[in-house]
C-alpha cells in the first residue's frame, strides 16, 4: 500500500499486539518492572488495569515472552477470553498446562489433575503463572472459583500465581462484598495511563523507526498536536489515525503527514471525537482517497 512510498519494511501502526513494537515508556516500564519483581517474589494476585486501547495486551504478551524465554524457572498459562464458567476456566487452565483430560470429566477429577500437575512443577522448582486477559469480562462465580483454585498450595509456597489484565470495570466488580476475599488477595496493582503529548510523539517515532523508516520526521507538529488531542493519548486510536493519515498522504502523493490528513482520518473513524470542522467534505475526501489508495495497491498486485 504505502510502504514503498514512505520507505517502510512493514506496517508501523498495525492493531495486532506485536511485541516487536513494544516501547518502554514510563507507565509501561513501571508496570513491567512491578510485574517482574512481583513474579520473582511469588506474590499472589497481581492486577493491571487500563482503559480500552492503552496497551494492556501488548504488556501482557511482553511479560509472557520474557517468562517463556526462562523455561527453567517458569511455566506460563494464558487465557485471552475468560468469559467462562468455573469448570470452563479450570479446563482452559488444564489445557494450558498440557494436561490431557476429557471435557466431560467431573469437578473432583479435574481439580485433582490440576493439583498433581502443579505439584509436579513445584517439585522441579518451576513457578507457574496464569495470565488472564480481559479479566473484567469474567463472571462473578468464575472469579470466585479462581480464588478458590489459588488455595492449592504446599506448606511452603502457593503453587501458582495469577496476573489479571483488565479494564477499570474489574475494580467495580471487585468492590462487591461477595468478592472481598479475592480483592484482599491482590498484593500488587497498577493502572496504565494514556500517553501525554511528548509520549505520543515518541510512540510514533518509535513505531516508524521499528518499521524501517529512516528519514525526516513524517508528521508535522500541527499534525501531532491534533493527533494528541483527538486520540487522547490512547495507543490504539493513535495507530488507527496514523495508518489512515498515511493512506491519505499516500493517496495525494505527499511525503509528509499534515494536519488535514489527520483530520480526514479522524472523521473517517467511528467513535473518535475531533475538533469541529466541515464534516462532510472531509469525510468524502478521505473516503475517496482511501478507496483510491486501495485500488492502486490491488491493481498493482494484479498487473505484476
Secondary structure in CASP SS format (residue, H / E / C, confidence):
PFRMAT SS
TARGET T0000
AUTHOR 0000-0000-0000
METHOD secondary structure of the structure
MODEL  1
X C 1.00
X C 1.00
X H 1.00
X H 1.00
X H 1.00
X H 1.00
X C 1.00
X C 1.00
X C 1.00
X C 1.00
X C 1.00
X C 1.00
X C 1.00
X C 1.00
X C 1.00
X C 1.00
X C 1.00
X C 1.00
X H 1.00
X H 1.00
X H 1.00
X C 1.00
X C 1.00
X C 1.00
X C 1.00
X H 1.00
X H 1.00
X H 1.00
X H 1.00
X H 1.00
X H 1.00
X H 1.00
X H 1.00
X H 1.00
X H 1.00
X H 1.00
X H 1.00
X H 1.00
X H 1.00
X H 1.00
X C 1.00
X C 1.00
X C 1.00
X C 1.00
X E 1.00
X E 1.00
X E 1.00
X E 1.00
X E 1.00
X E 1.00
X C 1.00
X C 1.00
X C 1.00
X C 1.00
X C 1.00
X H 1.00
X H 1.00
X H 1.00
X H 1.00
X H 1.00
X H 1.00
X H 1.00
X H 1.00
X H 1.00
X H 1.00
X H 1.00
X H 1.00
X H 1.00
X C 1.00
X C 1.00
X C 1.00
X C 1.00
X C 1.00
X E 1.00
X E 1.00
X E 1.00
X E 1.00
X E 1.00
X E 1.00
X C 1.00
X C 1.00
X C 1.00
X C 1.00
X C 1.00
X C 1.00
X H 1.00
X H 1.00
X H 1.00
X H 1.00
X H 1.00
X H 1.00
X H 1.00
X H 1.00
X H 1.00
X H 1.00
X H 1.00
X C 1.00
X C 1.00
X C 1.00
X C 1.00
X C 1.00
X C 1.00
X C 1.00
X C 1.00
X C 1.00
X C 1.00
X H 1.00
X H 1.00
X H 1.00
X H 1.00
X H 1.00
X H 1.00
X H 1.00
X H 1.00
X H 1.00
X H 1.00
X H 1.00
X H 1.00
X H 1.00
X H 1.00
X H 1.00
X H 1.00
X H 1.00
X C 1.00
X C 1.00
X C 1.00
X E 1.00
X E 1.00
X E 1.00
X E 1.00
X E 1.00
X E 1.00
X C 1.00
X C 1.00
X H 1.00
X H 1.00
X H 1.00
X C 1.00
X C 1.00
X H 1.00
X H 1.00
X H 1.00
X H 1.00
X H 1.00
X H 1.00
X H 1.00
X H 1.00
X H 1.00
X H 1.00
X C 1.00
X C 1.00
X C 1.00
X E 1.00
X C 1.00
X C 1.00
X C 1.00
X C 1.00
X E 1.00
X C 1.00
X E 1.00
X E 1.00
X E 1.00
X E 1.00
X E 1.00
X E 1.00
X E 1.00
X C 1.00
X C 1.00
X H 1.00
X H 1.00
X H 1.00
X H 1.00
X H 1.00
X H 1.00
X C 1.00
X C 1.00
X H 1.00
X H 1.00
X H 1.00
X H 1.00
X H 1.00
X H 1.00
X H 1.00
X H 1.00
X H 1.00
X E 1.00
X E 1.00
X E 1.00
X E 1.00
X E 1.00
X E 1.00
X E 1.00
X C 1.00
X C 1.00
X C 1.00
X C 1.00
X H 1.00
X H 1.00
X H 1.00
X H 1.00
X H 1.00
X H 1.00
X H 1.00
X H 1.00
X H 1.00
X H 1.00
X H 1.00
X H 1.00
X H 1.00
X H 1.00
X C 1.00
X C 1.00
X C 1.00
X C 1.00
X C 1.00
X C 1.00
X C 1.00
X C 1.00
X E 1.00
X C 1.00
X H 1.00
X H 1.00
X H 1.00
X H 1.00
X H 1.00
X H 1.00
X H 1.00
X H 1.00
X H 1.00
X H 1.00
X H 1.00
X C 1.00
X C 1.00
X C 1.00
X H 1.00
X H 1.00
X H 1.00
X H 1.00
X H 1.00
X H 1.00
X H 1.00
X H 1.00
X H 1.00
X H 1.00
X H 1.00
X H 1.00
X H 1.00
X H 1.00
X H 1.00
X H 1.00
X H 1.00
X C 1.00
X C 1.00
X C 1.00
X C 1.00
X C 1.00
X E 1.00
X C 1.00
X H 1.00
X H 1.00
X H 1.00
X H 1.00
X H 1.00
X H 1.00
X H 1.00
X H 1.00
X H 1.00
X C 1.00
X C 1.00
X C 1.00
X C 1.00
X C 1.00
X C 1.00
X C 1.00
X C 1.00
X C 1.00
X C 1.00
X C 1.00
X H 1.00
X H 1.00
X H 1.00
X H 1.00
X H 1.00
X H 1.00
X H 1.00
X H 1.00
X H 1.00
X H 1.00
X H 1.00
X H 1.00
X H 1.00
X H 1.00
X H 1.00
X H 1.00
X H 1.00
X H 1.00
X H 1.00
X H 1.00
X H 1.00
X H 1.00
X H 1.00
X H 1.00
X H 1.00
X C 1.00
END
